[in-house]
Amino acid sequence: MPTSRPTLVALSVLAILAGCSRAVVTTPPTVTTPPLPTFGEVGLASWYGAPHHGRRTANGEVFDMNQMTAAHKTLPFGTRLLVINRDTTRTAEVRINDRGPFVKGRILDVSYAVARQLGVTAEGVFPVRLHIISLPGTKAENPVNSDSLTIEAGSFTTRARAETLRQEVGGVATVGETTIADQTIYRVDLGSYSTPTQARAAAQPLAARGFPLLVAPR
């Protein structure tokens, strides 16, 4: 039987609509989230200071050996790491802004400031464990409260070592407990200050005694 013109028109419209629906209804693409760099990376670290001070780092910054920064071979620039000295359990938080070290067997190069915090300025190479605190573009686990600063005399993964340092420092030093990158950290702090200038002034007598102090968020 011949098909009427109205029927042909209706079938044509249905075909167009079907074609449009096939064009817009698609299978969502599979989104693959890249894995985080290795947690708990273990190896040897070294430090660099005066000979490189003022030079450009791999991310374009000017290297300041008195800032808490480090060089890693693959971690994205801006990654924040918890670095643990495996010999002493001392810890330091660093930001990756450079590439290296380019020596076989080493996994991290830290600035002079970091080396002081870790107590390794007299050593060329030392054993470390690395834990990622945050990647660039993500919210840090411990947001900075700029209205409250303290003088950090040292931080450790063991309370006993923190208590020993607290007794050596004396005064108003206290031991606080916090969790950073799934690690329990015991930090020896001295006082609370509203500005970096106040904190640095209060730290001078202790710095003169040889303690590697750091003005840090409370």
Order of alpha helices (4+ residues) and beta strands (2+ residues): alpha-beta-beta-beta-beta-beta-alpha-beta-beta-alpha-beta-beta-alpha-beta
